[in-house]
Amino acid sequence: MRKPLMLVTLAAAVLTAGALAGSSLLAKVPPLPDPDKPRAKAFVLKDQNDKTVMMSLFRGQIVVLEWCNFDCPFSRRHYEEGTFKDLYKKYKYGLPSDPAPTDRKGKKRKKREKVTWLAINSTHYADAETNRAAAKKYEVPYPVLDDHEGKVGRLYGAKTTPHIFIKAPDGTIAYQGAIDNDPKGTTEPSERINYVEKALEALLGGKEAERPETKPYGCSVKYAKRR
């Protein structure tokens, strides 16, 4: 009589372990995106070095889309101040307070990029050469994408330069609007409210952006005329 009892006990233990393993695996699956939130649109563009960039490559990552125009004084001011570049470097690998990743033996591993930053130039008279020259001048460390036909800009509804959109890991638009609360550039950078920085801090901390939308400021996007 003991054998059947042992088999039943063993089977129950296996089922319990399987359930626990299953629940732990399910816990790691990201939540489904909110159907009421706008989703990031797929696109394919070339950067300043003629490299193809596809939005689909960044699934599960945070992506910052920054509409730019290097002739626009609003965009140019932020490039001269290093606003975008500094944010990209600060949050590329997550929160500055995040511990360095290590392997099983405690050795430091190469950090995985958590935030991708893409500039998009939808100015109708701009081209790859324009973007390449500007990227070199301002030491832009991320891709500057050529959208001179304006297809991607219109797809997202980009209105100004700069106009920022942030894609959350679940594919929804977590933030869209201005870079900060200082359109005239009269406030010291350290005293401005940087909406993009606050949104990135929240997303990297597993939270939602406190202000998911603000009014963008800058020059109007110089789209090509519709045919």
C-alpha positions as a printed Julia matrix, in Angstrom:
227×3 Matrix{Float64}:
  0.0    0.0     0.0
  2.91   2.32    0.52
  3.96   2.33   -3.15
  0.75   3.89   -4.57
  0.8    6.46   -1.76
  4.39   7.42   -2.61
  3.51   7.7    -6.31
  0.56   9.97   -5.55
  2.74  12.15   -3.32
  5.45  12.35   -5.98
  2.95  13.25   -8.69
  1.49  16.01   -6.5
  4.97  17.4    -5.87
  5.75  17.44   -9.61
  2.47  19.19  -10.41
  3.07  21.77   -7.67
  6.61  22.45   -8.9
  5.32  22.79  -12.45
  2.65  25.24  -11.36
  5.18  27.31   -9.46
  7.57  27.32  -12.38
  4.75  28.29  -14.69
  3.67  31.13  -12.43
  7.24  32.44  -12.18
  7.54  32.39  -15.97
  4.22  34.16  -16.34
  5.36  36.8   -13.88
  8.22  37.72  -16.21
  5.97  38.27  -19.23
  5.32  42.03  -19.69
  1.71  43.16  -19.29
 -0.42  43.58  -22.39
 -0.46  47.13  -23.78
 -3.35  49.39  -22.85
 -5.73  49.38  -25.86
 -6.75  52.97  -25.09
 -3.19  54.3   -25.52
 -1.78  55.26  -28.94
  0.79  52.81  -30.29
  4.12  53.56  -31.93
  3.98  53.21  -35.71
  6.38  50.99  -37.64
  8.74  52.61  -40.15
 11.95  52.09  -42.09
 14.34  55.01  -42.75
 18.01  55.59  -43.61
 20.34  57.37  -41.21
 23.08  59.9   -42.0
 25.48  57.06  -42.86
 23.04  55.31  -45.23
 22.29  52.62  -42.65
 18.75  51.23  -42.58
 16.92  51.72  -39.28
 13.68  49.84  -38.58
 11.43  50.61  -35.62
 10.64  46.9   -35.34
 14.24  46.25  -34.21
 13.54  47.95  -30.87
 10.74  45.77  -29.5
 10.79  45.69  -25.72
 12.98  48.8   -25.54
 12.27  52.43  -24.76
 12.67  54.55  -27.9
 12.87  58.35  -27.97
 11.89  59.9   -31.31
 13.08  63.49  -31.65
 11.91  65.54  -34.62
 14.61  67.95  -35.67
 15.48  70.67  -38.15
 19.03  71.99  -37.97
 17.93  75.33  -39.46
 15.35  75.83  -36.71
 16.63  78.04  -33.86
 14.7   75.98  -31.29
 16.32  72.71  -32.38
 19.69  74.37  -32.84
 19.64  75.84  -29.33
 19.15  72.43  -27.77
 21.9   70.95  -29.92
 24.27  73.73  -28.89
 23.37  73.18  -25.23
 23.68  69.4   -25.6
 20.17  68.79  -24.22
 19.38  65.68  -26.27
 22.91  64.29  -26.27
 23.23  64.55  -22.49
 19.87  62.82  -21.92
 20.81  60.02  -24.31
 24.12  59.4   -22.56
 22.56  59.59  -19.11
 19.77  57.06  -19.7
 21.14  54.86  -22.5
 21.84  52.01  -20.07
 19.02  52.71  -17.63
 18.84  54.8   -14.48
 22.19  56.21  -13.32
 21.62  54.47   -9.97
 21.19  51.02  -11.55
 23.93  48.59  -10.45
 26.36  47.3   -13.04
 25.28  43.89  -14.41
 27.38  40.91  -13.34
 27.6   37.26  -14.37
 27.27  34.23  -12.08
 30.85  34.6   -10.95
 30.34  38.24  -10.01
 32.3   39.64  -12.96
 30.98  42.78  -14.65
 29.1   42.21  -17.89
 28.64  44.59  -20.78
 25.66  46.83  -20.16
 22.59  46.31  -22.36
 21.15  49.39  -24.0
 17.74  50.18  -22.52
 16.97  53.48  -24.25
 17.37  54.09  -27.98
 17.36  57.67  -29.25
 16.51  58.5   -32.86
 16.4   61.96  -34.43
 14.09  62.29  -37.43
 14.45  65.12  -39.94
 11.23  65.57  -41.91
 12.37  68.87  -43.46
 11.57  68.6   -47.17
 14.84  70.17  -48.36
 17.11  68.17  -46.01
 18.95  65.01  -47.05
 21.49  62.51  -45.74
 24.36  64.92  -46.42
 22.61  67.67  -44.43
 22.07  65.28  -41.51
 25.63  63.94  -41.69
 27.15  67.43  -41.57
 24.94  68.48  -38.63
 25.61  65.23  -36.73
 29.34  65.86  -37.12
 29.09  69.52  -36.13
 27.06  68.86  -32.96
 28.7   65.5   -32.2
 25.35  63.69  -32.26
 25.97  60.15  -30.9
 22.73  58.61  -32.22
 21.19  58.14  -35.7
 19.69  61.08  -37.58
 17.06  59.68  -39.94
 16.13  61.12  -43.33
 12.38  61.6   -43.72
 12.42  64.45  -46.27
  9.27  63.03  -47.89
  7.54  63.54  -44.53
  5.81  60.17  -44.46
  6.92  59.2   -40.95
  6.42  62.7   -39.57
  2.84  62.75  -40.8
  2.33  59.19  -39.56
  3.18  60.29  -36.01
  1.64  63.74  -36.3
  4.89  65.6   -35.59
  4.14  69.32  -35.53
  7.26  71.13  -34.39
 11.03  70.92  -34.15
 11.67  69.66  -31.62
  8.66  67.37  -31.01
  9.34  64.32  -28.85
  7.61  60.93  -28.79
  8.64  58.16  -26.39
  7.74  54.54  -27.07
  7.36  52.38  -23.96
  8.59  48.75  -23.89
  5.0   47.56  -24.53
  4.85  49.53  -27.81
  2.55  52.33  -26.64
  3.38  56.02  -26.78
  4.23  56.84  -23.16
  4.95  60.53  -23.78
  4.57  63.08  -26.56
  5.19  66.79  -26.59
  7.84  69.34  -25.67
 11.34  68.65  -24.41
 10.82  71.03  -21.49
  8.79  73.96  -20.15
 11.09  76.69  -21.47
 10.13  77.59  -25.08
 12.02  80.91  -25.02
 15.19  79.42  -23.57
 15.41  82.13  -20.92
 15.65  79.79  -17.92
 18.86  78.13  -16.8
 18.93  74.49  -18.0
 19.23  73.26  -14.41
 16.03  75.09  -13.45
 13.85  73.86  -16.33
 11.33  71.06  -16.01
 12.56  68.5   -18.5
  9.47  66.48  -19.42
 11.44  63.9   -21.36
 13.82  63.24  -18.49
 10.92  62.81  -16.07
  9.19  60.4   -18.46
 12.37  58.33  -18.88
 12.92  58.2   -15.11
  9.36  56.9   -14.66
  9.53  54.31  -17.45
 12.91  52.97  -16.36
 11.51  52.69  -12.84
  8.58  50.6   -14.09
  6.03  53.41  -13.8
  3.96  55.5   -16.2
  4.9   59.05  -17.14
  3.24  61.54  -14.8
  2.5   63.83  -17.75
  1.98  61.68  -20.87
  1.37  64.7   -23.11
  2.41  68.35  -23.27
  2.15  71.02  -25.95
  5.23  70.94  -28.23
  7.0   74.17  -29.13
  9.41  75.19  -31.88
  9.35  75.78  -35.63
  6.63  74.07  -37.62
  7.83  70.94  -39.41
  8.67  71.97  -42.98
  6.87  69.14  -44.75
  7.0   68.53  -48.5
  3.79  69.58  -50.26
  1.32  66.78  -50.82
  1.02  65.7   -54.45
